[in-house]
Amino acid sequence: MKQKETKTEVLFCTDCSFISNESVILEKKAKAINVHGKEIHGWVVKIAVPATDGPVPLGYTRTEEVE
C-alpha cells in the first residue's frame, strides 16, 4: 500500500481554528512576539500536511489571483 506523502510546515498563529482538518499538529508552543511595539500572543505550530502540490519548478511564477 502506498503511503500518503506529507510535508512539514511551521507557522505562527493566534487562532488555530484555521488549521485544516487534514493537518496533523506535531508540536505547539506558546509564543509572544512584538509587532510594531505591540505584544501579540499566539502559538508556534508545527504541522504535517498532505503534499498535494507536487513538484514546483524553480522558474515558477504565480498566475492565479489572490482574493
N, CA and C atoms as an extended XYZ file, in Angstrom:
201
Properties=species:S:1:pos:R:3:atomname:S:1:resname:S:1:resid:I:1 pbc="F F F"
N         0.848       -1.183        0.000 N   MET     1
C         0.000        0.000        0.000 CA  MET     1
C         0.889        1.240        0.000 C   MET     1
N         0.567        2.195       -0.861 N   LYS     2
C         1.360        3.413       -0.965 CA  LYS     2
C         1.027        4.371        0.184 C   LYS     2
N         2.070        4.876        0.834 N   GLN     3
C         1.891        5.812        1.942 CA  GLN     3
C         1.662        7.216        1.388 C   GLN     3
N         0.753        7.957        1.998 N   LYS     4
C         0.460        9.319        1.581 CA  LYS     4
C         1.646       10.232        1.863 C   LYS     4
N         2.025       11.058        0.884 N   GLU     5
C         3.132       11.986        1.079 CA  GLU     5
C         2.666       13.176        1.912 C   GLU     5
N         3.541       13.624        2.823 N   THR     6
C         3.231       14.804        3.637 CA  THR     6
C         4.418       15.742        3.621 C   THR     6
N         4.152       16.995        3.978 N   LYS     7
C         5.213       17.980        4.167 CA  LYS     7
C         5.002       18.617        5.528 C   LYS     7
N         6.072       19.155        6.084 N   THR     8
C         6.010       19.780        7.402 CA  THR     8
C         6.095       21.285        7.242 C   THR     8
N         5.226       22.003        7.953 N   GLU     9
C         5.227       23.461        7.940 CA  GLU     9
C         5.270       23.961        9.377 C   GLU     9
N         5.933       25.091        9.584 N   VAL    10
C         5.972       25.741       10.890 CA  VAL    10
C         5.373       27.126       10.708 C   VAL    10
N         4.396       27.473       11.548 N   LEU    11
C         3.754       28.777       11.411 CA  LEU    11
C         3.413       29.366       12.765 C   LEU    11
N         3.232       30.672       12.781 N   PHE    12
C         2.786       31.372       13.988 CA  PHE    12
C         1.323       31.695       13.789 C   PHE    12
N         0.491       31.343       14.762 N   CYS    13
C        -0.932       31.670       14.627 CA  CYS    13
C        -1.499       32.134       15.961 C   CYS    13
N        -2.515       32.963       15.873 N   THR    14
C        -3.220       33.437       17.061 CA  THR    14
C        -4.563       32.736       17.200 C   THR    14
N        -4.964       32.002       16.156 N   ASP    15
C        -6.231       31.280       16.168 CA  ASP    15
C        -6.017       29.975       15.397 C   ASP    15
N        -5.893       28.880       16.105 N   CYS    16
C        -5.571       27.598       15.459 CA  CYS    16
C        -6.771       26.981       14.735 C   CYS    16
N        -7.932       27.631       14.768 N   SER    17
C        -9.098       27.073       14.077 CA  SER    17
C        -8.933       27.119       12.570 C   SER    17
N        -7.950       27.867       12.069 N   PHE    18
C        -7.722       27.955       10.629 CA  PHE    18
C        -6.855       26.805       10.109 C   PHE    18
N        -6.359       25.956       10.990 N   ILE    19
C        -5.566       24.805       10.568 CA  ILE    19
C        -6.513       23.752       10.016 C   ILE    19
N        -6.210       23.262        8.829 N   SER    20
C        -7.050       22.299        8.126 CA  SER    20
C        -7.241       21.013        8.929 C   SER    20
N        -8.404       20.394        8.757 N   ASN    21
C        -8.672       19.108        9.406 CA  ASN    21
C        -7.767       18.007        8.859 C   ASN    21
N        -7.213       18.201        7.660 N   GLU    22
C        -6.305       17.229        7.066 CA  GLU    22
C        -4.900       17.327        7.663 C   GLU    22
N        -4.625       18.383        8.399 N   SER    23
C        -3.309       18.599        9.005 CA  SER    23
C        -3.215       17.878       10.339 C   SER    23
N        -2.002       17.470       10.681 N   VAL    24
C        -1.736       16.841       11.972 CA  VAL    24
C        -0.798       17.765       12.734 C   VAL    24
N        -1.204       18.198       13.932 N   ILE    25
C        -0.356       19.070       14.752 CA  ILE    25
C         0.717       18.205       15.407 C   ILE    25
N         1.981       18.489       15.067 N   LEU    26
C         3.112       17.740       15.604 CA  LEU    26
C         3.661       18.376       16.870 C   LEU    26
N         3.581       19.708       16.953 N   GLU    27
C         4.137       20.446       18.081 CA  GLU    27
C         3.433       21.788       18.176 C   GLU    27
N         3.176       22.259       19.395 N   LYS    28
C         2.504       23.551       19.602 CA  LYS    28
C         3.088       24.186       20.857 C   LYS    28
N         3.721       25.372       20.676 N   LYS    29
C         4.345       26.075       21.801 CA  LYS    29
C         3.812       27.498       21.883 C   LYS    29
N         3.467       27.935       23.087 N   ALA    30
C         3.020       29.312       23.295 CA  ALA    30
C         4.171       30.261       22.988 C   ALA    30
N         3.838       31.404       22.371 N   LYS    31
C         4.872       32.367       21.968 CA  LYS    31
C         4.260       33.763       21.957 C   LYS    31
N         5.018       34.754       22.393 N   ALA    32
C         4.628       36.160       22.294 CA  ALA    32
C         5.640       36.847       21.392 C   ALA    32
N         5.154       37.610       20.413 N   ILE    33
C         6.037       38.348       19.513 CA  ILE    33
C         5.688       39.826       19.581 C   ILE    33
N         6.640       40.657       19.179 N   ASN    34
C         6.437       42.097       19.188 CA  ASN    34
C         6.247       42.564       17.743 C   ASN    34
N         5.100       43.192       17.476 N   VAL    35
C         4.798       43.714       16.141 CA  VAL    35
C         4.498       45.208       16.277 C   VAL    35
N         5.399       46.032       15.758 N   HIS    36
C         5.254       47.492       15.814 CA  HIS    36
C         4.962       47.981       17.239 C   HIS    36
N         5.698       47.425       18.208 N   GLY    37
C         5.578       47.861       19.592 CA  GLY    37
C         4.429       47.233       20.363 C   GLY    37
N         3.638       46.360       19.737 N   LYS    38
C         2.516       45.708       20.407 CA  LYS    38
C         2.844       44.228       20.581 C   LYS    38
N         2.622       43.700       21.788 N   GLU    39
C         2.894       42.296       22.048 CA  GLU    39
C         1.705       41.444       21.611 C   GLU    39
N         1.972       40.480       20.739 N   ILE    40
C         0.943       39.586       20.221 CA  ILE    40
C         1.202       38.185       20.776 C   ILE    40
N         0.176       37.585       21.380 N   HIS    41
C         0.288       36.243       21.949 CA  HIS    41
C        -0.335       35.235       20.996 C   HIS    41
N         0.332       34.107       20.827 N   GLY    42
C        -0.160       33.048       19.958 CA  GLY    42
C         0.648       31.786       20.175 C   GLY    42
N         0.779       30.988       19.117 N   TRP    43
C         1.493       29.721       19.179 CA  TRP    43
C         2.371       29.552       17.953 C   TRP    43
N         3.501       28.890       18.147 N   VAL    44
C         4.295       28.404       17.028 CA  VAL    44
C         3.856       26.957       16.873 C   VAL    44
N         3.309       26.640       15.703 N   VAL    45
C         2.723       25.331       15.470 CA  VAL    45
C         3.474       24.637       14.344 C   VAL    45
N         3.859       23.401       14.591 N   LYS    46
C         4.490       22.575       13.559 CA  LYS    46
C         3.443       21.553       13.133 C   LYS    46
N         3.117       21.546       11.835 N   ILE    47
C         2.070       20.654       11.334 CA  ILE    47
C         2.583       19.799       10.181 C   ILE    47
N         1.979       18.638       10.018 N   ALA    48
C         2.215       17.779        8.857 CA  ALA    48
C         0.968       17.901        7.994 C   ALA    48
N         1.154       18.268        6.732 N   VAL    49
C         0.032       18.457        5.808 CA  VAL    49
C         0.245       17.593        4.565 C   VAL    49
N        -0.857       17.207        3.898 N   PRO    50
C        -0.704       16.425        2.670 CA  PRO    50
C         0.100       17.204        1.630 C   PRO    50
N         1.018       16.537        0.961 N   ALA    51
C         1.831       17.168       -0.082 CA  ALA    51
C         1.085       17.016       -1.406 C   ALA    51
N         0.095       17.863       -1.624 N   THR    52
C        -0.755       17.737       -2.808 CA  THR    52
C        -0.293       18.605       -3.965 C   THR    52
N         0.655       19.495       -3.726 N   ASP    53
C         1.074       20.431       -4.765 CA  ASP    53
C         1.949       19.786       -5.832 C   ASP    53
N         2.658       18.744       -5.477 N   GLY    54
C         3.589       18.131       -6.411 CA  GLY    54
C         4.830       18.985       -6.558 C   GLY    54
N         5.727       18.627       -7.464 N   PRO    55
C         6.950       19.399       -7.641 CA  PRO    55
C         6.671       20.786       -8.230 C   PRO    55
N         7.406       21.773       -7.775 N   VAL    56
C         7.273       23.138       -8.282 CA  VAL    56
C         8.589       23.513       -8.939 C   VAL    56
N         8.567       23.860      -10.227 N   PRO    57
C         9.817       24.209      -10.909 CA  PRO    57
C        10.426       25.497      -10.354 C   PRO    57
N        11.757       25.627      -10.435 N   LEU    58
C        12.430       26.813       -9.917 CA  LEU    58
C        11.991       28.091      -10.625 C   LEU    58
N        11.588       28.005      -11.883 N   GLY    59
C        11.150       29.179      -12.635 CA  GLY    59
C         9.669       29.476      -12.476 C   GLY    59
N         9.013       28.917      -11.453 N   TYR    60
C         7.577       29.067      -11.242 CA  TYR    60
C         7.201       30.521      -10.989 C   TYR    60
N         6.190       31.003      -11.692 N   THR    61
C         5.618       32.319      -11.408 CA  THR    61
C         4.147       32.125      -11.120 C   THR    61
N         3.679       32.766      -10.099 N   ARG    62
C         2.283       32.608       -9.679 CA  ARG    62
C         1.372       33.303      -10.679 C   ARG    62
N         0.331       32.587      -11.138 N   THR    63
C        -0.560       33.154      -12.139 CA  THR    63
C        -1.976       33.360      -11.632 C   THR    63
N        -2.369       32.658      -10.584 N   GLU    64
C        -3.733       32.834      -10.091 CA  GLU    64
C        -3.834       34.096       -9.239 C   GLU    64
N        -5.049       34.646       -9.162 N   GLU    65
C        -5.254       35.863       -8.372 CA  GLU    65
C        -5.457       35.514       -6.918 C   GLU    65
N        -4.989       36.370       -6.036 N   VAL    66
C        -5.159       36.217       -4.606 CA  VAL    66
C        -6.380       37.016       -4.199 C   VAL    66
N        -7.280       36.355       -3.479 N   GLU    67
C        -8.514       37.036       -3.037 CA  GLU    67
C        -8.276       37.803       -1.769 C   GLU    67
